[in-house]
Amino acid sequence: MLVEISHLNDGQINDLFQMYQVEWWTRGRKHDDVQEMLKHSDEIVAFCDSETEQLVAFARVLTDYVYRGPR
């Protein structure tokens, strides 16, 4: 079963870092940079396995406070 979370623990941050290493557009990011990115993200939405707490999905919300998507 998946559980929605809004804050990542240390293990889940490492899971996210590992996810980034297998995608061409995020490969090569540094662990410290991922932690810094999370500190400055306006909002995150993530899902983890309810038993293992392993991160399985992640998204973050960015805003420039000027443009927004249609309602």
HTML snippet that shows the backbone in 3Dmol.js (N, CA, C, O; Angstrom):
<script src="https://3Dmol.org/build/3Dmol-min.js"></script>
<div id="view" style="width:600px;height:400px;position:relative"></div>
<script>
const pdb = `
ATOM      1  N   MET A   1       0.832  -1.171   0.000  1.00  0.00           N
ATOM      2  CA  MET A   1       0.000   0.000   0.000  1.00  0.00           C
ATOM      3  C   MET A   1       0.887   1.247   0.000  1.00  0.00           C
ATOM      4  O   MET A   1       1.918   1.288   0.670  1.00  0.00           O
ATOM      5  N   LEU A   2       0.473   2.253  -0.755  1.00  0.00           N
ATOM      6  CA  LEU A   2       1.216   3.509  -0.809  1.00  0.00           C
ATOM      7  C   LEU A   2       0.608   4.526   0.144  1.00  0.00           C
ATOM      8  O   LEU A   2      -0.603   4.561   0.362  1.00  0.00           O
ATOM      9  N   VAL A   3       1.483   5.352   0.704  1.00  0.00           N
ATOM     10  CA  VAL A   3       1.074   6.407   1.617  1.00  0.00           C
ATOM     11  C   VAL A   3       1.617   7.726   1.087  1.00  0.00           C
ATOM     12  O   VAL A   3       2.785   7.817   0.709  1.00  0.00           O
ATOM     13  N   GLU A   4       0.762   8.752   1.061  1.00  0.00           N
ATOM     14  CA  GLU A   4       1.213  10.085   0.642  1.00  0.00           C
ATOM     15  C   GLU A   4       1.937  10.750   1.805  1.00  0.00           C
ATOM     16  O   GLU A   4       1.489  10.690   2.950  1.00  0.00           O
ATOM     17  N   ILE A   5       3.068  11.386   1.492  1.00  0.00           N
ATOM     18  CA  ILE A   5       3.839  12.101   2.509  1.00  0.00           C
ATOM     19  C   ILE A   5       4.197  13.493   1.991  1.00  0.00           C
ATOM     20  O   ILE A   5       4.258  13.713   0.782  1.00  0.00           O
ATOM     21  N   SER A   6       4.428  14.413   2.895  1.00  0.00           N
ATOM     22  CA  SER A   6       4.793  15.779   2.488  1.00  0.00           C
ATOM     23  C   SER A   6       6.167  16.187   3.013  1.00  0.00           C
ATOM     24  O   SER A   6       6.586  17.333   2.844  1.00  0.00           O
ATOM     25  N   HIS A   7       6.859  15.258   3.644  1.00  0.00           N
ATOM     26  CA  HIS A   7       8.199  15.519   4.160  1.00  0.00           C
ATOM     27  C   HIS A   7       8.997  14.234   4.017  1.00  0.00           C
ATOM     28  O   HIS A   7       8.490  13.158   4.337  1.00  0.00           O
ATOM     29  N   LEU A   8      10.223  14.322   3.547  1.00  0.00           N
ATOM     30  CA  LEU A   8      11.058  13.141   3.361  1.00  0.00           C
ATOM     31  C   LEU A   8      12.006  12.948   4.536  1.00  0.00           C
ATOM     32  O   LEU A   8      12.629  13.899   5.007  1.00  0.00           O
ATOM     33  N   ASN A   9      12.108  11.714   5.002  1.00  0.00           N
ATOM     34  CA  ASN A   9      13.114  11.419   6.023  1.00  0.00           C
ATOM     35  C   ASN A   9      14.451  11.173   5.314  1.00  0.00           C
ATOM     36  O   ASN A   9      14.515  11.191   4.085  1.00  0.00           O
ATOM     37  N   ASP A  10      15.506  10.946   6.083  1.00  0.00           N
ATOM     38  CA  ASP A  10      16.837  10.782   5.493  1.00  0.00           C
ATOM     39  C   ASP A  10      16.894   9.626   4.495  1.00  0.00           C
ATOM     40  O   ASP A  10      17.509   9.750   3.436  1.00  0.00           O
ATOM     41  N   GLY A  11      16.258   8.511   4.827  1.00  0.00           N
ATOM     42  CA  GLY A  11      16.245   7.375   3.915  1.00  0.00           C
ATOM     43  C   GLY A  11      15.532   7.689   2.611  1.00  0.00           C
ATOM     44  O   GLY A  11      15.964   7.257   1.542  1.00  0.00           O
ATOM     45  N   GLN A  12      14.447   8.435   2.695  1.00  0.00           N
ATOM     46  CA  GLN A  12      13.690   8.807   1.498  1.00  0.00           C
ATOM     47  C   GLN A  12      14.442   9.835   0.657  1.00  0.00           C
ATOM     48  O   GLN A  12      14.323   9.835  -0.568  1.00  0.00           O
ATOM     49  N   ILE A  13      15.203  10.698   1.292  1.00  0.00           N
ATOM     50  CA  ILE A  13      16.051  11.624   0.532  1.00  0.00           C
ATOM     51  C   ILE A  13      17.085  10.826  -0.251  1.00  0.00           C
ATOM     52  O   ILE A  13      17.374  11.144  -1.404  1.00  0.00           O
ATOM     53  N   ASN A  14      17.637   9.799   0.367  1.00  0.00           N
ATOM     54  CA  ASN A  14      18.580   8.940  -0.340  1.00  0.00           C
ATOM     55  C   ASN A  14      17.885   8.192  -1.479  1.00  0.00           C
ATOM     56  O   ASN A  14      18.459   8.032  -2.556  1.00  0.00           O
ATOM     57  N   ASP A  15      16.644   7.729  -1.242  1.00  0.00           N
ATOM     58  CA  ASP A  15      15.863   7.084  -2.316  1.00  0.00           C
ATOM     59  C   ASP A  15      15.688   8.041  -3.487  1.00  0.00           C
ATOM     60  O   ASP A  15      15.842   7.647  -4.643  1.00  0.00           O
ATOM     61  N   LEU A  16      15.367   9.297  -3.192  1.00  0.00           N
ATOM     62  CA  LEU A  16      15.181  10.298  -4.246  1.00  0.00           C
ATOM     63  C   LEU A  16      16.483  10.517  -5.006  1.00  0.00           C
ATOM     64  O   LEU A  16      16.486  10.582  -6.236  1.00  0.00           O
ATOM     65  N   PHE A  17      17.582  10.629  -4.280  1.00  0.00           N
ATOM     66  CA  PHE A  17      18.884  10.787  -4.915  1.00  0.00           C
ATOM     67  C   PHE A  17      19.157   9.618  -5.861  1.00  0.00           C
ATOM     68  O   PHE A  17      19.634   9.825  -6.978  1.00  0.00           O
ATOM     69  N   GLN A  18      18.864   8.408  -5.429  1.00  0.00           N
ATOM     70  CA  GLN A  18      19.070   7.231  -6.281  1.00  0.00           C
ATOM     71  C   GLN A  18      18.156   7.265  -7.506  1.00  0.00           C
ATOM     72  O   GLN A  18      18.578   6.888  -8.599  1.00  0.00           O
ATOM     73  N   MET A  19      16.921   7.708  -7.338  1.00  0.00           N
ATOM     74  CA  MET A  19      16.005   7.849  -8.486  1.00  0.00           C
ATOM     75  C   MET A  19      16.587   8.825  -9.504  1.00  0.00           C
ATOM     76  O   MET A  19      16.528   8.588 -10.711  1.00  0.00           O
ATOM     77  N   TYR A  20      17.142   9.912  -9.012  1.00  0.00           N
ATOM     78  CA  TYR A  20      17.709  10.925  -9.905  1.00  0.00           C
ATOM     79  C   TYR A  20      18.890  10.368 -10.709  1.00  0.00           C
ATOM     80  O   TYR A  20      19.130  10.812 -11.832  1.00  0.00           O
ATOM     81  N   GLN A  21      19.614   9.420 -10.160  1.00  0.00           N
ATOM     82  CA  GLN A  21      20.804   8.908 -10.839  1.00  0.00           C
ATOM     83  C   GLN A  21      20.488   8.023 -12.043  1.00  0.00           C
ATOM     84  O   GLN A  21      21.379   7.744 -12.845  1.00  0.00           O
ATOM     85  N   VAL A  22      19.257   7.581 -12.184  1.00  0.00           N
ATOM     86  CA  VAL A  22      18.916   6.702 -13.312  1.00  0.00           C
ATOM     87  C   VAL A  22      18.188   7.428 -14.447  1.00  0.00           C
ATOM     88  O   VAL A  22      17.877   6.814 -15.468  1.00  0.00           O
ATOM     89  N   GLU A  23      17.917   8.707 -14.285  1.00  0.00           N
ATOM     90  CA  GLU A  23      17.255   9.489 -15.339  1.00  0.00           C
ATOM     91  C   GLU A  23      18.266  10.409 -16.002  1.00  0.00           C
ATOM     92  O   GLU A  23      19.087  11.019 -15.316  1.00  0.00           O
ATOM     93  N   TRP A  24      18.221  10.520 -17.329  1.00  0.00           N
ATOM     94  CA  TRP A  24      19.216  11.308 -18.063  1.00  0.00           C
ATOM     95  C   TRP A  24      19.208  12.778 -17.666  1.00  0.00           C
ATOM     96  O   TRP A  24      20.258  13.421 -17.667  1.00  0.00           O
ATOM     97  N   TRP A  25      18.047  13.317 -17.329  1.00  0.00           N
ATOM     98  CA  TRP A  25      17.960  14.756 -17.056  1.00  0.00           C
ATOM     99  C   TRP A  25      18.309  15.114 -15.611  1.00  0.00           C
ATOM    100  O   TRP A  25      18.416  16.295 -15.281  1.00  0.00           O
ATOM    101  N   THR A  26      18.489  14.110 -14.743  1.00  0.00           N
ATOM    102  CA  THR A  26      18.875  14.382 -13.356  1.00  0.00           C
ATOM    103  C   THR A  26      20.127  13.632 -12.932  1.00  0.00           C
ATOM    104  O   THR A  26      20.619  13.813 -11.818  1.00  0.00           O
ATOM    105  N   ARG A  27      20.635  12.800 -13.811  1.00  0.00           N
ATOM    106  CA  ARG A  27      21.844  12.020 -13.494  1.00  0.00           C
ATOM    107  C   ARG A  27      22.990  12.979 -13.190  1.00  0.00           C
ATOM    108  O   ARG A  27      23.161  13.993 -13.866  1.00  0.00           O
ATOM    109  N   GLY A  28      23.759  12.652 -12.182  1.00  0.00           N
ATOM    110  CA  GLY A  28      24.913  13.478 -11.850  1.00  0.00           C
ATOM    111  C   GLY A  28      24.648  14.521 -10.779  1.00  0.00           C
ATOM    112  O   GLY A  28      25.570  15.202 -10.331  1.00  0.00           O
ATOM    113  N   ARG A  29      23.389  14.652 -10.364  1.00  0.00           N
ATOM    114  CA  ARG A  29      23.129  15.584  -9.261  1.00  0.00           C
ATOM    115  C   ARG A  29      23.822  15.077  -8.012  1.00  0.00           C
ATOM    116  O   ARG A  29      23.958  13.872  -7.802  1.00  0.00           O
ATOM    117  N   LYS A  30      24.252  16.008  -7.194  1.00  0.00           N
ATOM    118  CA  LYS A  30      24.948  15.681  -5.954  1.00  0.00           C
ATOM    119  C   LYS A  30      23.940  15.551  -4.809  1.00  0.00           C
ATOM    120  O   LYS A  30      22.914  16.230  -4.792  1.00  0.00           O
ATOM    121  N   HIS A  31      24.246  14.672  -3.858  1.00  0.00           N
ATOM    122  CA  HIS A  31      23.352  14.448  -2.723  1.00  0.00           C
ATOM    123  C   HIS A  31      23.089  15.745  -1.962  1.00  0.00           C
ATOM    124  O   HIS A  31      21.947  16.027  -1.601  1.00  0.00           O
ATOM    125  N   ASP A  32      24.127  16.529  -1.717  1.00  0.00           N
ATOM    126  CA  ASP A  32      23.966  17.805  -1.007  1.00  0.00           C
ATOM    127  C   ASP A  32      23.061  18.754  -1.779  1.00  0.00           C
ATOM    128  O   ASP A  32      22.279  19.489  -1.175  1.00  0.00           O
ATOM    129  N   ASP A  33      23.156  18.750  -3.110  1.00  0.00           N
ATOM    130  CA  ASP A  33      22.308  19.615  -3.930  1.00  0.00           C
ATOM    131  C   ASP A  33      20.845  19.194  -3.844  1.00  0.00           C
ATOM    132  O   ASP A  33      19.954  20.043  -3.852  1.00  0.00           O
ATOM    133  N   VAL A  34      20.594  17.899  -3.762  1.00  0.00           N
ATOM    134  CA  VAL A  34      19.217  17.406  -3.622  1.00  0.00           C
ATOM    135  C   VAL A  34      18.646  17.871  -2.283  1.00  0.00           C
ATOM    136  O   VAL A  34      17.496  18.307  -2.218  1.00  0.00           O
ATOM    137  N   GLN A  35      19.430  17.780  -1.229  1.00  0.00           N
ATOM    138  CA  GLN A  35      18.972  18.264   0.077  1.00  0.00           C
ATOM    139  C   GLN A  35      18.685  19.762   0.040  1.00  0.00           C
ATOM    140  O   GLN A  35      17.694  20.220   0.608  1.00  0.00           O
ATOM    141  N   GLU A  36      19.540  20.515  -0.619  1.00  0.00           N
ATOM    142  CA  GLU A  36      19.330  21.961  -0.732  1.00  0.00           C
ATOM    143  C   GLU A  36      18.072  22.261  -1.541  1.00  0.00           C
ATOM    144  O   GLU A  36      17.310  23.160  -1.185  1.00  0.00           O
ATOM    145  N   MET A  37      17.845  21.520  -2.628  1.00  0.00           N
ATOM    146  CA  MET A  37      16.646  21.685  -3.440  1.00  0.00           C
ATOM    147  C   MET A  37      15.396  21.468  -2.583  1.00  0.00           C
ATOM    148  O   MET A  37      14.436  22.233  -2.666  1.00  0.00           O
ATOM    149  N   LEU A  38      15.421  20.425  -1.767  1.00  0.00           N
ATOM    150  CA  LEU A  38      14.261  20.134  -0.925  1.00  0.00           C
ATOM    151  C   LEU A  38      13.991  21.246   0.077  1.00  0.00           C
ATOM    152  O   LEU A  38      12.833  21.557   0.358  1.00  0.00           O
ATOM    153  N   LYS A  39      15.040  21.848   0.618  1.00  0.00           N
ATOM    154  CA  LYS A  39      14.871  22.950   1.573  1.00  0.00           C
ATOM    155  C   LYS A  39      14.154  24.131   0.939  1.00  0.00           C
ATOM    156  O   LYS A  39      13.437  24.863   1.621  1.00  0.00           O
ATOM    157  N   HIS A  40      14.346  24.322  -0.372  1.00  0.00           N
ATOM    158  CA  HIS A  40      13.792  25.498  -1.035  1.00  0.00           C
ATOM    159  C   HIS A  40      12.568  25.199  -1.893  1.00  0.00           C
ATOM    160  O   HIS A  40      12.082  26.079  -2.603  1.00  0.00           O
ATOM    161  N   SER A  41      12.070  23.977  -1.839  1.00  0.00           N
ATOM    162  CA  SER A  41      10.853  23.641  -2.590  1.00  0.00           C
ATOM    163  C   SER A  41       9.637  24.167  -1.841  1.00  0.00           C
ATOM    164  O   SER A  41       9.526  24.002  -0.626  1.00  0.00           O
ATOM    165  N   ASP A  42       8.725  24.802  -2.574  1.00  0.00           N
ATOM    166  CA  ASP A  42       7.525  25.353  -1.950  1.00  0.00           C
ATOM    167  C   ASP A  42       6.636  24.259  -1.380  1.00  0.00           C
ATOM    168  O   ASP A  42       6.068  24.407  -0.298  1.00  0.00           O
ATOM    169  N   GLU A  43       6.523  23.181  -2.105  1.00  0.00           N
ATOM    170  CA  GLU A  43       5.637  22.086  -1.704  1.00  0.00           C
ATOM    171  C   GLU A  43       6.135  20.812  -2.358  1.00  0.00           C
ATOM    172  O   GLU A  43       6.574  20.832  -3.508  1.00  0.00           O
ATOM    173  N   ILE A  44       6.073  19.715  -1.643  1.00  0.00           N
ATOM    174  CA  ILE A  44       6.385  18.426  -2.260  1.00  0.00           C
ATOM    175  C   ILE A  44       5.208  17.487  -2.052  1.00  0.00           C
ATOM    176  O   ILE A  44       4.465  17.596  -1.076  1.00  0.00           O
ATOM    177  N   VAL A  45       5.059  16.574  -2.980  1.00  0.00           N
ATOM    178  CA  VAL A  45       4.095  15.481  -2.856  1.00  0.00           C
ATOM    179  C   VAL A  45       4.874  14.221  -3.168  1.00  0.00           C
ATOM    180  O   VAL A  45       5.532  14.125  -4.204  1.00  0.00           O
ATOM    181  N   ALA A  46       4.796  13.262  -2.273  1.00  0.00           N
ATOM    182  CA  ALA A  46       5.550  12.030  -2.465  1.00  0.00           C
ATOM    183  C   ALA A  46       4.720  10.859  -1.966  1.00  0.00           C
ATOM    184  O   ALA A  46       3.810  11.010  -1.150  1.00  0.00           O
ATOM    185  N   PHE A  47       5.063   9.694  -2.483  1.00  0.00           N
ATOM    186  CA  PHE A  47       4.417   8.466  -2.027  1.00  0.00           C
ATOM    187  C   PHE A  47       5.502   7.475  -1.638  1.00  0.00           C
ATOM    188  O   PHE A  47       6.536   7.364  -2.295  1.00  0.00           O
ATOM    189  N   CYS A  48       5.236   6.758  -0.549  1.00  0.00           N
ATOM    190  CA  CYS A  48       6.165   5.727  -0.110  1.00  0.00           C
ATOM    191  C   CYS A  48       5.395   4.460   0.202  1.00  0.00           C
ATOM    192  O   CYS A  48       4.183   4.484   0.415  1.00  0.00           O
ATOM    193  N   ASP A  49       6.117   3.357   0.224  1.00  0.00           N
ATOM    194  CA  ASP A  49       5.551   2.080   0.627  1.00  0.00           C
ATOM    195  C   ASP A  49       5.239   2.160   2.118  1.00  0.00           C
ATOM    196  O   ASP A  49       6.094   2.563   2.907  1.00  0.00           O
ATOM    197  N   SER A  50       4.034   1.785   2.508  1.00  0.00           N
ATOM    198  CA  SER A  50       3.622   1.928   3.908  1.00  0.00           C
ATOM    199  C   SER A  50       4.402   1.024   4.856  1.00  0.00           C
ATOM    200  O   SER A  50       4.538   1.343   6.038  1.00  0.00           O
ATOM    201  N   GLU A  51       4.909  -0.082   4.364  1.00  0.00           N
ATOM    202  CA  GLU A  51       5.651  -0.997   5.233  1.00  0.00           C
ATOM    203  C   GLU A  51       7.137  -0.664   5.306  1.00  0.00           C
ATOM    204  O   GLU A  51       7.719  -0.657   6.391  1.00  0.00           O
ATOM    205  N   THR A  52       7.747  -0.393   4.169  1.00  0.00           N
ATOM    206  CA  THR A  52       9.199  -0.166   4.137  1.00  0.00           C
ATOM    207  C   THR A  52       9.572   1.306   4.214  1.00  0.00           C
ATOM    208  O   THR A  52      10.724   1.634   4.497  1.00  0.00           O
ATOM    209  N   GLU A  53       8.616   2.201   3.965  1.00  0.00           N
ATOM    210  CA  GLU A  53       8.830   3.649   3.888  1.00  0.00           C
ATOM    211  C   GLU A  53       9.724   4.043   2.719  1.00  0.00           C
ATOM    212  O   GLU A  53      10.206   5.174   2.663  1.00  0.00           O
ATOM    213  N   GLN A  54       9.954   3.112   1.775  1.00  0.00           N
ATOM    214  CA  GLN A  54      10.766   3.429   0.603  1.00  0.00           C
ATOM    215  C   GLN A  54       9.987   4.378  -0.311  1.00  0.00           C
ATOM    216  O   GLN A  54       8.809   4.164  -0.594  1.00  0.00           O
ATOM    217  N   LEU A  55      10.659   5.409  -0.756  1.00  0.00           N
ATOM    218  CA  LEU A  55      10.061   6.388  -1.656  1.00  0.00           C
ATOM    219  C   LEU A  55       9.827   5.755  -3.022  1.00  0.00           C
ATOM    220  O   LEU A  55      10.724   5.122  -3.580  1.00  0.00           O
ATOM    221  N   VAL A  56       8.617   5.928  -3.562  1.00  0.00           N
ATOM    222  CA  VAL A  56       8.309   5.356  -4.875  1.00  0.00           C
ATOM    223  C   VAL A  56       7.874   6.407  -5.886  1.00  0.00           C
ATOM    224  O   VAL A  56       7.877   6.140  -7.088  1.00  0.00           O
ATOM    225  N   ALA A  57       7.498   7.601  -5.423  1.00  0.00           N
ATOM    226  CA  ALA A  57       7.096   8.674  -6.336  1.00  0.00           C
ATOM    227  C   ALA A  57       7.345  10.011  -5.661  1.00  0.00           C
ATOM    228  O   ALA A  57       7.220  10.145  -4.444  1.00  0.00           O
ATOM    229  N   PHE A  58       7.703  11.002  -6.478  1.00  0.00           N
ATOM    230  CA  PHE A  58       8.045  12.317  -5.937  1.00  0.00           C
ATOM    231  C   PHE A  58       7.723  13.402  -6.949  1.00  0.00           C
ATOM    232  O   PHE A  58       7.972  13.244  -8.145  1.00  0.00           O
ATOM    233  N   ALA A  59       7.167  14.503  -6.463  1.00  0.00           N
ATOM    234  CA  ALA A  59       6.954  15.701  -7.284  1.00  0.00           C
ATOM    235  C   ALA A  59       7.119  16.910  -6.375  1.00  0.00           C
ATOM    236  O   ALA A  59       6.875  16.845  -5.170  1.00  0.00           O
ATOM    237  N   ARG A  60       7.534  17.999  -6.972  1.00  0.00           N
ATOM    238  CA  ARG A  60       7.629  19.233  -6.190  1.00  0.00           C
ATOM    239  C   ARG A  60       6.965  20.364  -6.952  1.00  0.00           C
ATOM    240  O   ARG A  60       6.890  20.350  -8.180  1.00  0.00           O
ATOM    241  N   VAL A  61       6.488  21.337  -6.201  1.00  0.00           N
ATOM    242  CA  VAL A  61       5.793  22.481  -6.774  1.00  0.00           C
ATOM    243  C   VAL A  61       6.719  23.678  -6.716  1.00  0.00           C
ATOM    244  O   VAL A  61       7.263  24.017  -5.665  1.00  0.00           O
ATOM    245  N   LEU A  62       6.884  24.299  -7.845  1.00  0.00           N
ATOM    246  CA  LEU A  62       7.683  25.524  -7.929  1.00  0.00           C
ATOM    247  C   LEU A  62       6.760  26.666  -8.317  1.00  0.00           C
ATOM    248  O   LEU A  62       5.775  26.464  -9.027  1.00  0.00           O
ATOM    249  N   THR A  63       7.072  27.838  -7.862  1.00  0.00           N
ATOM    250  CA  THR A  63       6.285  28.989  -8.284  1.00  0.00           C
ATOM    251  C   THR A  63       7.165  30.218  -8.357  1.00  0.00           C
ATOM    252  O   THR A  63       8.114  30.386  -7.590  1.00  0.00           O
ATOM    253  N   ASP A  64       6.819  31.069  -9.305  1.00  0.00           N
ATOM    254  CA  ASP A  64       7.481  32.365  -9.378  1.00  0.00           C
ATOM    255  C   ASP A  64       6.548  33.458  -8.871  1.00  0.00           C
ATOM    256  O   ASP A  64       6.894  34.639  -8.907  1.00  0.00           O
ATOM    257  N   TYR A  65       5.362  33.066  -8.397  1.00  0.00           N
ATOM    258  CA  TYR A  65       4.341  33.967  -7.873  1.00  0.00           C
ATOM    259  C   TYR A  65       3.810  34.934  -8.922  1.00  0.00           C
ATOM    260  O   TYR A  65       3.199  35.943  -8.568  1.00  0.00           O
ATOM    261  N   VAL A  66       4.028  34.650 -10.211  1.00  0.00           N
ATOM    262  CA  VAL A  66       3.520  35.493 -11.286  1.00  0.00           C
ATOM    263  C   VAL A  66       2.567  34.696 -12.164  1.00  0.00           C
ATOM    264  O   VAL A  66       1.417  35.091 -12.356  1.00  0.00           O
ATOM    265  N   TYR A  67       3.041  33.580 -12.693  1.00  0.00           N
ATOM    266  CA  TYR A  67       2.242  32.766 -13.590  1.00  0.00           C
ATOM    267  C   TYR A  67       1.667  31.573 -12.856  1.00  0.00           C
ATOM    268  O   TYR A  67       2.274  31.055 -11.920  1.00  0.00           O
ATOM    269  N   ARG A  68       0.517  31.150 -13.277  1.00  0.00           N
ATOM    270  CA  ARG A  68      -0.068  29.944 -12.703  1.00  0.00           C
ATOM    271  C   ARG A  68      -0.852  29.215 -13.767  1.00  0.00           C
ATOM    272  O   ARG A  68      -1.273  29.804 -14.763  1.00  0.00           O
ATOM    273  N   GLY A  69      -1.042  27.953 -13.553  1.00  0.00           N
ATOM    274  CA  GLY A  69      -1.778  27.129 -14.509  1.00  0.00           C
ATOM    275  C   GLY A  69      -3.265  27.458 -14.491  1.00  0.00           C
ATOM    276  O   GLY A  69      -3.748  28.112 -13.567  1.00  0.00           O
ATOM    277  N   PRO A  70      -3.993  27.004 -15.513  1.00  0.00           N
ATOM    278  CA  PRO A  70      -5.431  27.248 -15.559  1.00  0.00           C
ATOM    279  C   PRO A  70      -6.147  26.527 -14.426  1.00  0.00           C
ATOM    280  O   PRO A  70      -5.703  25.487 -13.940  1.00  0.00           O
ATOM    281  N   ARG A  71      -7.247  27.101 -14.030  1.00  0.00           N
ATOM    282  CA  ARG A  71      -8.045  26.504 -12.947  1.00  0.00           C
ATOM    283  C   ARG A  71      -9.147  25.675 -13.519  1.00  0.00           C
ATOM    284  O   ARG A  71      -9.930  25.089 -12.772  1.00  0.00           O
TER     285      ARG A  71
END
`;
const viewer = $3Dmol.createViewer("view");
viewer.addModel(pdb, "pdb");
viewer.setStyle({}, {cartoon: {color: "spectrum"}});
viewer.zoomTo();
viewer.render();
</script>
